[in-house]
Each structure stands twice: as C-alpha cells, then as structure tokens.
C-alpha cells in the first residue's frame, strides 16, 4: 500500500540532517506534512544549499536531477505516485551522498 507520508519522512530526515534543524524550523520546510504536499520545495532547498559550493560535475548532477523531474515540481507525493517518488528519493539521496 502506497504511503506518501513515509516518503515525505525520508526527505524530512535528509533536510533535518543537512541543516541540523528540527522539523518546524526553516519555516516548516523540514516537516514531513509540508513535504508531502510539495516535496520539491524541500528538495530544491537542500540542493540549492550546495549548488554554489560544489564543483561543476556536481552542479551538472543537480541540474540533471531537476531537469529529469521538472514535470513533478508543484505536485504532491500522492500526485507523483509511488514508483516515481521512489526514483526521486533514491536519486536525491544519491546526490546528497556524493557531495
């Protein structure tokens, strides 16, 4: 059974770890309830934090990620669907792990 909140929580955990914050800090961007409604705000926030700090190859990875998932921006996790959000979370975590 598809549980959108579980995927939102995975993103929440990453945001909180990167920014060393609690879920209600950063204007609630790190909160799974917020993320479930629009995960790309939190994802772009994290990636943007690194964008000007990394070399060109990492910038290209970030740009490629955003280009691949561009059509999913502005959608909730429920609208995106389970298979697609699995790919998004996996690719997002892979980028974060390599930075």
N, CA, C and O atoms as a printed pandas DataFrame, in Angstrom:
     atom_number atom_name residue_name chain_id  residue_number  x_coord  y_coord  z_coord
0              1         N          UNK        A               1    0.834   -1.184    0.000
1              2        CA          UNK        A               1    0.000    0.000    0.000
2              3         C          UNK        A               1    0.883    1.255    0.000
3              4         O          UNK        A               1    1.819    1.361    0.793
4              5         N          UNK        A               2    0.587    2.171   -0.868
5              6        CA          UNK        A               2    1.337    3.417   -1.034
6              7         C          UNK        A               2    1.079    4.347    0.154
7              8         O          UNK        A               2   -0.063    4.707    0.443
8              9         N          UNK        A               3    2.158    4.725    0.831
9             10        CA          UNK        A               3    2.063    5.622    1.986
10            11         C          UNK        A               3    2.904    6.865    1.711
11            12         O          UNK        A               3    4.095    6.880    2.019
12            13         N          UNK        A               4    2.308    7.898    1.140
13            14        CA          UNK        A               4    3.052    9.109    0.789
14            15         C          UNK        A               4    3.818    9.712    1.961
15            16         O          UNK        A               4    4.912   10.248    1.780
16            17         N          UNK        A               5    3.252    9.626    3.156
17            18        CA          UNK        A               5    3.916   10.233    4.306
18            19         C          UNK        A               5    5.261    9.567    4.612
19            20         O          UNK        A               5    6.179   10.225    5.102
20            21         N          UNK        A               6    5.382    8.274    4.325
21            22        CA          UNK        A               6    6.654    7.583    4.551
22            23         C          UNK        A               6    7.763    8.170    3.680
23            24         O          UNK        A               6    8.897    8.324    4.134
24            25         N          UNK        A               7    7.439    8.493    2.440
25            26        CA          UNK        A               7    8.427    9.104    1.550
26            27         C          UNK        A               7    8.737   10.530    2.001
27            28         O          UNK        A               7    9.885   10.970    1.940
28            29         N          UNK        A               8    7.720   11.240    2.447
29            30        CA          UNK        A               8    7.931   12.595    2.966
30            31         C          UNK        A               8    8.851   12.568    4.183
31            32         O          UNK        A               8    9.703   13.439    4.355
32            33         N          UNK        A               9    8.665   11.557    5.017
33            34        CA          UNK        A               9    9.515   11.448    6.206
34            35         C          UNK        A               9   10.974   11.188    5.822
35            36         O          UNK        A               9   11.885   11.699    6.473
36            37         N          UNK        A              10   11.198   10.407    4.783
37            38        CA          UNK        A              10   12.570   10.164    4.324
38            39         C          UNK        A              10   13.233   11.475    3.900
39            40         O          UNK        A              10   14.394   11.726    4.221
40            41         N          UNK        A              11   12.485   12.303    3.178
41            42        CA          UNK        A              11   13.013   13.601    2.756
42            43         C          UNK        A              11   13.209   14.494    3.976
43            44         O          UNK        A              11   14.214   15.199    4.072
44            45         N          UNK        A              12   12.255   14.469    4.911
45            46        CA          UNK        A              12   12.379   15.252    6.148
46            47         C          UNK        A              12   13.680   14.914    6.875
47            48         O          UNK        A              12   14.396   15.810    7.322
48            49         N          UNK        A              13   13.980   13.634    6.991
49            50        CA          UNK        A              13   15.192   13.202    7.695
50            51         C          UNK        A              13   16.444   13.773    7.030
51            52         O          UNK        A              13   17.381   14.181    7.716
52            53         N          UNK        A              14   16.459   13.801    5.718
53            54        CA          UNK        A              14   17.603   14.357    4.994
54            55         C          UNK        A              14   17.714   15.863    5.217
55            56         O          UNK        A              14   18.802   16.374    5.481
56            57         N          UNK        A              15   16.600   16.567    5.114
57            58        CA          UNK        A              15   16.607   18.026    5.309
58            59         C          UNK        A              15   17.088   18.361    6.717
59            60         O          UNK        A              15   17.925   19.246    6.894
60            61         N          UNK        A              16   16.569   17.666    7.707
61            62        CA          UNK        A              16   16.958   17.933    9.091
62            63         C          UNK        A              16   18.439   17.650    9.316
63            64         O          UNK        A              16   19.108   18.387   10.040
64            65         N          UNK        A              17   18.951   16.593    8.702
65            66        CA          UNK        A              17   20.370   16.259    8.853
66            67         C          UNK        A              17   21.264   17.294    8.169
67            68         O          UNK        A              17   22.285   17.692    8.729
68            69         N          UNK        A              18   20.895   17.724    6.987
69            70        CA          UNK        A              18   21.713   18.686    6.242
70            71         C          UNK        A              18   21.773   20.028    6.967
71            72         O          UNK        A              18   22.842   20.624    7.096
72            73         N          UNK        A              19   20.630   20.493    7.435
73            74        CA          UNK        A              19   20.560   21.821    8.054
74            75         C          UNK        A              19   20.677   21.792    9.578
75            76         O          UNK        A              19   20.652   22.833   10.233
76            77         N          UNK        A              20   20.807   20.573   10.136
77            78        CA          UNK        A              20   20.908   20.427   11.586
78            79         C          UNK        A              20   19.799   21.216   12.275
79            80         O          UNK        A              20   20.048   22.070   13.126
80            81         N          UNK        A              21   18.581   20.903   11.881
81            82        CA          UNK        A              21   17.414   21.632   12.379
82            83         C          UNK        A              21   16.322   20.660   12.792
83            84         O          UNK        A              21   16.410   19.455   12.557
84            85         N          UNK        A              22   15.313   21.203   13.399
85            86        CA          UNK        A              22   14.124   20.436   13.744
86            87         C          UNK        A              22   13.079   20.638   12.653
87            88         O          UNK        A              22   13.213   21.529   11.814
88            89         N          UNK        A              23   12.054   19.821   12.667
89            90        CA          UNK        A              23   11.060   19.843   11.588
90            91         C          UNK        A              23   10.332   21.169   11.460
91            92         O          UNK        A              23    9.904   21.518   10.360
92            93         N          UNK        A              24   10.173   21.928   12.552
93            94        CA          UNK        A              24    9.414   23.174   12.478
94            95         C          UNK        A              24   10.290   24.394   12.220
95            96         O          UNK        A              24    9.787   25.512   12.107
96            97         N          UNK        A              25   11.588   24.181   12.128
97            98        CA          UNK        A              25   12.482   25.280   11.764
98            99         C          UNK        A              25   12.477   25.430   10.240
99           100         O          UNK        A              25   11.845   24.642    9.536
100          101         N          UNK        A              26   13.160   26.411    9.754
101          102        CA          UNK        A              26   13.195   26.697    8.309
102          103         C          UNK        A              26   11.794   26.946    7.754
103          104         O          UNK        A              26   11.504   26.602    6.608
104          105         N          UNK        A              27   10.944   27.534    8.557
105          106        CA          UNK        A              27    9.589   27.823    8.102
106          107         C          UNK        A              27    8.737   26.591    7.856
107          108         O          UNK        A              27    7.747   26.649    7.127
108          109         N          UNK        A              28    9.121   25.479    8.461
109          110        CA          UNK        A              28    8.367   24.237    8.291
110          111         C          UNK        A              28    8.751   23.432    7.065
111          112         O          UNK        A              28    8.140   22.401    6.788
112          113         N          UNK        A              29    9.748   23.883    6.331
113          114        CA          UNK        A              29   10.167   23.169    5.114
114          115         C          UNK        A              29   10.675   21.770    5.435
115          116         O          UNK        A              29   10.617   20.877    4.590
116          117         N          UNK        A              30   11.175   21.577    6.661
117          118        CA          UNK        A              30   11.705   20.275    7.052
118          119         C          UNK        A              30   10.640   19.354    7.644
119          120         O          UNK        A              30   10.978   18.290    8.163
120          121         N          UNK        A              31    9.400   19.723    7.581
121          122        CA          UNK        A              31    8.302   18.952    8.166
122          123         C          UNK        A              31    7.692   18.012    7.117
123          124         O          UNK        A              31    7.342   18.444    6.019
124          125         N          UNK        A              32    7.569   16.744    7.459
125          126        CA          UNK        A              32    7.032   15.754    6.520
126          127         C          UNK        A              32    5.623   16.106    6.046
127          128         O          UNK        A              32    5.268   15.812    4.905
128          129         N          UNK        A              33    4.825   16.724    6.893
129          130        CA          UNK        A              33    3.474   17.117    6.472
130          131         C          UNK        A              33    3.530   18.147    5.349
131          132         O          UNK        A              33    2.751   18.080    4.398
132          133         N          UNK        A              34    4.448   19.094    5.461
133          134        CA          UNK        A              34    4.657   20.093    4.413
134          135         C          UNK        A              34    5.231   19.420    3.162
135          136         O          UNK        A              34    4.767   19.662    2.048
136          137         N          UNK        A              35    6.234   18.584    3.360
137          138        CA          UNK        A              35    6.921   17.918    2.251
138          139         C          UNK        A              35    5.967   17.036    1.463
139          140         O          UNK        A              35    6.067   16.946    0.240
140          141         N          UNK        A              36    5.055   16.393    2.149
141          142        CA          UNK        A              36    4.094   15.515    1.469
142          143         C          UNK        A              36    3.263   16.281    0.440
143          144         O          UNK        A              36    2.878   15.725   -0.588
144          145         N          UNK        A              37    2.990   17.547    0.716
145          146        CA          UNK        A              37    2.190   18.375   -0.189
146          147         C          UNK        A              37    2.991   18.909   -1.372
147          148         O          UNK        A              37    2.442   19.096   -2.458
148          149         N          UNK        A              38    4.283   19.157   -1.170
149          150        CA          UNK        A              38    5.131   19.677   -2.250
150          151         C          UNK        A              38    6.595   19.339   -1.951
151          152         O          UNK        A              38    7.341   20.180   -1.449
152          153         N          UNK        A              39    6.995   18.122   -2.258
153          154        CA          UNK        A              39    8.345   17.681   -1.893
154          155         C          UNK        A              39    9.474   18.467   -2.555
155          156         O          UNK        A              39   10.580   18.529   -2.019
156          157         N          UNK        A              40    9.206   19.064   -3.708
157          158        CA          UNK        A              40   10.296   19.729   -4.422
158          159         C          UNK        A              40   10.753   21.024   -3.776
159          160         O          UNK        A              40   11.863   21.483   -4.047
160          161         N          UNK        A              41    9.939   21.618   -2.938
161          162        CA          UNK        A              41   10.414   22.802   -2.220
162          163         C          UNK        A              41   11.567   22.394   -1.315
163          164         O          UNK        A              41   12.619   23.034   -1.321
164          165         N          UNK        A              42   11.380   21.342   -0.542
165          166        CA          UNK        A              42   12.436   20.872    0.361
166          167         C          UNK        A              42   13.641   20.346   -0.411
167          168         O          UNK        A              42   14.784   20.632   -0.055
168          169         N          UNK        A              43   13.386   19.584   -1.458
169          170        CA          UNK        A              43   14.475   19.020   -2.259
170          171         C          UNK        A              43   15.309   20.130   -2.900
171          172         O          UNK        A              43   16.538   20.107   -2.827
172          173         N          UNK        A              44   14.646   21.090   -3.521
173          174        CA          UNK        A              44   15.368   22.197   -4.164
174          175         C          UNK        A              44   16.100   23.046   -3.128
175          176         O          UNK        A              44   17.184   23.562   -3.402
176          177         N          UNK        A              45   15.519   23.191   -1.950
177          178        CA          UNK        A              45   16.154   23.942   -0.870
178          179         C          UNK        A              45   17.484   23.296   -0.482
179          180         O          UNK        A              45   18.491   23.985   -0.319
180          181         N          UNK        A              46   17.483   21.983   -0.336
181          182        CA          UNK        A              46   18.706   21.252    0.019
182          183         C          UNK        A              46   19.723   21.335   -1.116
183          184         O          UNK        A              46   20.889   21.651   -0.883
184          185         N          UNK        A              47   19.287   21.054   -2.338
185          186        CA          UNK        A              47   20.225   21.078   -3.468
186          187         C          UNK        A              47   20.774   22.481   -3.703
187          188         O          UNK        A              47   21.949   22.650   -4.028
188          189         N          UNK        A              48   19.922   23.476   -3.539
189          190        CA          UNK        A              48   20.375   24.860   -3.692
190          191         C          UNK        A              48   21.412   25.253   -2.663
191          192         O          UNK        A              48   22.279   26.084   -2.932
192          193         N          UNK        A              49   21.327   24.661   -1.492
193          194        CA          UNK        A              49   22.313   24.919   -0.448
194          195         C          UNK        A              49   23.724   24.524   -0.892
195          196         O          UNK        A              49   24.706   25.146   -0.486
196          197         N          UNK        A              50   23.814   23.504   -1.713
197          198        CA          UNK        A              50   25.114   23.014   -2.170
198          199         C          UNK        A              50   25.551   23.593   -3.517
199          200         O          UNK        A              50   26.736   23.559   -3.848
200          201         N          UNK        A              51   24.630   24.109   -4.272
201          202        CA          UNK        A              51   24.885   24.430   -5.686
202          203         C          UNK        A              51   26.118   25.286   -5.911
203          204         O          UNK        A              51   26.927   24.959   -6.779
204          205         N          UNK        A              52   26.290   26.348   -5.179
205          206        CA          UNK        A              52   27.451   27.225   -5.389
206          207         C          UNK        A              52   28.663   26.831   -4.561
207          208         O          UNK        A              52   29.664   27.548   -4.537
208          209         N          UNK        A              53   28.575   25.697   -3.886
209          210        CA          UNK        A              53   29.685   25.223   -3.063
210          211         C          UNK        A              53   30.390   24.024   -3.679
211          212         O          UNK        A              53   31.438   23.600   -3.191
212          213         N          UNK        A              54   29.826   23.480   -4.742
213          214        CA          UNK        A              54   30.374   22.262   -5.332
214          215         C          UNK        A              54   31.001   22.562   -6.693
215          216         O          UNK        A              54   30.779   23.618   -7.285
216          217         N          UNK        A              55   31.788   21.602   -7.165
217          218        CA          UNK        A              55   32.413   21.802   -8.474
218          219         C          UNK        A              55   31.412   21.563   -9.600
219          220         O          UNK        A              55   30.271   21.163   -9.371
220          221         N          UNK        A              56   31.861   21.813  -10.785
221          222        CA          UNK        A              56   30.995   21.758  -11.968
222          223         C          UNK        A              56   30.298   20.408  -12.147
223          224         O          UNK        A              56   29.130   20.361  -12.533
224          225         N          UNK        A              57   31.002   19.318  -11.872
225          226        CA          UNK        A              57   30.399   17.994  -12.080
226          227         C          UNK        A              57   29.199   17.778  -11.156
227          228         O          UNK        A              57   28.211   17.167  -11.561
228          229         N          UNK        A              58   29.278   18.269   -9.933
229          230        CA          UNK        A              58   28.137   18.143   -9.020
230          231         C          UNK        A              58   27.012   19.082   -9.428
231          232         O          UNK        A              58   25.838   18.733   -9.303
232          233         N          UNK        A              59   27.357   20.267   -9.912
233          234        CA          UNK        A              59   26.323   21.175  -10.422
234          235         C          UNK        A              59   25.559   20.518  -11.561
235          236         O          UNK        A              59   24.339   20.649  -11.663
236          237         N          UNK        A              60   26.287   19.810  -12.415
237          238        CA          UNK        A              60   25.641   19.118  -13.527
238          239         C          UNK        A              60   24.702   18.026  -13.027
239          240         O          UNK        A              60   23.629   17.829  -13.596
240          241         N          UNK        A              61   25.096   17.307  -11.958
241          242        CA          UNK        A              61   24.224   16.281  -11.380
242          243         C          UNK        A              61   22.945   16.909  -10.835
243          244         O          UNK        A              61   21.851   16.378  -11.025
244          245         N          UNK        A              62   23.094   18.037  -10.160
245          246        CA          UNK        A              62   21.931   18.736   -9.619
246          247         C          UNK        A              62   21.029   19.220  -10.748
247          248         O          UNK        A              62   19.813   19.035  -10.702
248          249         N          UNK        A              63   21.626   19.836  -11.758
249          250        CA          UNK        A              63   20.848   20.319  -12.907
250          251         C          UNK        A              63   20.134   19.167  -13.611
251          252         O          UNK        A              63   18.965   19.287  -13.979
252          253         N          UNK        A              64   20.834   18.059  -13.796
253          254        CA          UNK        A              64   20.235   16.896  -14.461
254          255         C          UNK        A              64   19.056   16.369  -13.649
255          256         O          UNK        A              64   18.003   16.065  -14.208
256          257         N          UNK        A              65   19.230   16.259  -12.331
257          258        CA          UNK        A              65   18.141   15.805  -11.462
258          259         C          UNK        A              65   16.918   16.702  -11.627
259          260         O          UNK        A              65   15.806   16.212  -11.817
260          261         N          UNK        A              66   17.123   18.002  -11.556
261          262        CA          UNK        A              66   16.000   18.939  -11.671
262          263         C          UNK        A              66   15.358   18.890  -13.055
263          264         O          UNK        A              66   14.143   19.040  -13.183
264          265         N          UNK        A              67   16.165   18.683  -14.085
265          266        CA          UNK        A              67   15.605   18.560  -15.443
266          267         C          UNK        A              67   14.794   17.281  -15.614
267          268         O          UNK        A              67   13.739   17.297  -16.248
268          269         N          UNK        A              68   15.275   16.182  -15.060
269          270        CA          UNK        A              68   14.576   14.899  -15.178
270          271         C          UNK        A              68   13.220   14.952  -14.483
271          272         O          UNK        A              68   12.232   14.422  -14.992
272          273         N          UNK        A              69   13.180   15.592  -13.324
273          274        CA          UNK        A              69   11.959   15.598  -12.521
274          275         C          UNK        A              69   11.184   16.920  -12.589
275          276         O          UNK        A              69   10.303   17.172  -11.767
276          277         N          UNK        A              70   11.511   17.739  -13.550
277          278        CA          UNK        A              70   10.889   19.054  -13.702
278          279         C          UNK        A              70    9.356   18.993  -13.711
279          280         O          UNK        A              70    8.707   19.825  -13.076
280          281         N          UNK        A              71    8.788   18.052  -14.399
281          282        CA          UNK        A              71    7.326   17.971  -14.526
282          283         C          UNK        A              71    6.635   17.559  -13.223
283          284         O          UNK        A              71    5.417   17.685  -13.098
284          285         N          UNK        A              72    7.411   17.069  -12.258
285          286        CA          UNK        A              72    6.841   16.682  -10.973
286          287         C          UNK        A              72    6.845   17.827   -9.964
287          288         O          UNK        A              72    6.256   17.706   -8.890
288          289         N          UNK        A              73    7.495   18.923  -10.294
289          290        CA          UNK        A              73    7.533   20.075   -9.393
290          291         C          UNK        A              73    6.127   20.642   -9.241
291          292         O          UNK        A              73    5.369   20.733  -10.207
292          293         N          UNK        A              74    5.796   21.019   -8.021
293          294        CA          UNK        A              74    4.474   21.573   -7.751
294          295         C          UNK        A              74    3.415   20.524   -7.469
295          296         O          UNK        A              74    2.268   20.864   -7.178
296          297         N          UNK        A              75    3.785   19.250   -7.551
297          298        CA          UNK        A              75    2.845   18.169   -7.283
298          299         C          UNK        A              75    3.072   17.608   -5.878
299          300         O          UNK        A              75    4.174   17.678   -5.334
300          301         N          UNK        A              76    2.014   17.057   -5.312
301          302        CA          UNK        A              76    2.142   16.364   -4.035
302          303         C          UNK        A              76    2.733   14.974   -4.289
303          304         O          UNK        A              76    2.787   14.508   -5.427
304          305         N          UNK        A              77    3.165   14.337   -3.229
305          306        CA          UNK        A              77    3.687   12.978   -3.373
306          307         C          UNK        A              77    2.598   12.040   -3.892
307          308         O          UNK        A              77    2.887   11.146   -4.686
308          309         N          UNK        A              78    1.364   12.229   -3.460
309          310        CA          UNK        A              78    0.254   11.403   -3.961
310          311         C          UNK        A              78    0.071   11.572   -5.456
311          312         O          UNK        A              78   -0.176   10.598   -6.167
312          313         N          UNK        A              79    0.190   12.805   -5.941
313          314        CA          UNK        A              79    0.051   13.067   -7.381
314          315         C          UNK        A              79    1.219   12.488   -8.170
315          316         O          UNK        A              79    1.042   12.028   -9.298
316          317         N          UNK        A              80    2.394   12.510   -7.588
317          318        CA          UNK        A              80    3.588   11.994   -8.266
318          319         C          UNK        A              80    3.491   10.479   -8.420
319          320         O          UNK        A              80    3.856    9.939   -9.464
320          321         N          UNK        A              81    3.010    9.802   -7.405
321          322        CA          UNK        A              81    2.875    8.347   -7.452
322          323         C          UNK        A              81    4.063    7.625   -6.851
323          324         O          UNK        A              81    5.165    8.167   -6.758
324          325         N          UNK        A              82    3.817    6.404   -6.450
325          326        CA          UNK        A              82    4.826    5.668   -5.683
326          327         C          UNK        A              82    6.096    5.359   -6.475
327          328         O          UNK        A              82    7.198    5.602   -5.983
328          329         N          UNK        A              83    5.965    4.837   -7.674
329          330        CA          UNK        A              83    7.174    4.471   -8.432
330          331         C          UNK        A              83    8.043    5.689   -8.728
331          332         O          UNK        A              83    9.268    5.635   -8.621
332          333         N          UNK        A              84    7.407    6.759   -9.091
333          334        CA          UNK        A              84    8.161    7.976   -9.431
334          335         C          UNK        A              84    8.804    8.582   -8.184
335          336         O          UNK        A              84    9.957    9.008   -8.244
336          337         N          UNK        A              85    8.088    8.634   -7.049
337          338        CA          UNK        A              85    8.672    9.225   -5.845
338          339         C          UNK        A              85    9.805    8.346   -5.315
339          340         O          UNK        A              85   10.759    8.856   -4.728
340          341         N          UNK        A              86    9.709    7.044   -5.514
341          342        CA          UNK        A              86   10.830    6.158   -5.145
342          343         C          UNK        A              86   12.080    6.561   -5.907
343          344         O          UNK        A              86   13.162    6.659   -5.328
344          345         N          UNK        A              87   11.933    6.795   -7.201
345          346        CA          UNK        A              87   13.074    7.204   -8.031
346          347         C          UNK        A              87   13.605    8.564   -7.602
347          348         O          UNK        A              87   14.816    8.769   -7.533
348          349         N          UNK        A              88   12.705    9.484   -7.318
349          350        CA          UNK        A              88   13.109   10.827   -6.908
350          351         C          UNK        A              88   13.917   10.763   -5.615
351          352         O          UNK        A              88   14.999   11.344   -5.529
352          353         N          UNK        A              89   13.396   10.060   -4.614
353          354        CA          UNK        A              89   14.077    9.973   -3.324
354          355         C          UNK        A              89   15.422    9.272   -3.479
355          356         O          UNK        A              89   16.417    9.700   -2.892
356          357         N          UNK        A              90   15.458    8.205   -4.260
357          358        CA          UNK        A              90   16.708    7.472   -4.485
358          359         C          UNK        A              90   17.746    8.376   -5.158
359          360         O          UNK        A              90   18.888    8.450   -4.705
360          361         N          UNK        A              91   17.358    9.053   -6.222
361          362        CA          UNK        A              91   18.294    9.925   -6.939
362          363         C          UNK        A              91   18.717   11.118   -6.067
363          364         O          UNK        A              91   19.883   11.514   -6.084
364          365         N          UNK        A              92   17.793   11.676   -5.323
365          366        CA          UNK        A              92   18.099   12.782   -4.402
366          367         C          UNK        A              92   19.123   12.324   -3.363
367          368         O          UNK        A              92   20.119   13.010   -3.134
368          369         N          UNK        A              93   18.890   11.191   -2.745
369          370        CA          UNK        A              93   19.826   10.685   -1.735
370          371         C          UNK        A              93   21.183   10.350   -2.326
371          372         O          UNK        A              93   22.206   10.530   -1.664
372          373         N          UNK        A              94   21.211    9.863   -3.571
373          374        CA          UNK        A              94   22.490    9.572   -4.231
374          375         C          UNK        A              94   23.300   10.843   -4.440
375          376         O          UNK        A              94   24.517   10.842   -4.254
376          377         N          UNK        A              95   22.637   11.924   -4.825
377          378        CA          UNK        A              95   23.347   13.188   -5.000
378          379         C          UNK        A              95   23.889   13.667   -3.669
379          380         O          UNK        A              95   25.055   14.052   -3.575
380          381         N          UNK        A              96   23.059   13.650   -2.643
381          382        CA          UNK        A              96   23.485   14.116   -1.318
382          383         C          UNK        A              96   24.638   13.279   -0.788
383          384         O          UNK        A              96   25.564   13.816   -0.179
384          385         N          UNK        A              97   24.595   11.983   -1.010
385          386        CA          UNK        A              97   25.641   11.091   -0.518
386          387         C          UNK        A              97   26.986   11.351   -1.180
387          388         O          UNK        A              97   28.028   11.075   -0.584
388          389         N          UNK        A              98   26.983   11.873   -2.394
389          390        CA          UNK        A              98   28.239   12.095   -3.113
390          391         C          UNK        A              98   28.798   13.489   -2.936
391          392         O          UNK        A              98   29.925   13.754   -3.352
392          393         N          UNK        A              99   28.045   14.380   -2.334
393          394        CA          UNK        A              99   28.530   15.759   -2.145
394          395         C          UNK        A              99   29.411   15.795   -0.910
395          396         O          UNK        A              99   29.932   16.852   -0.554
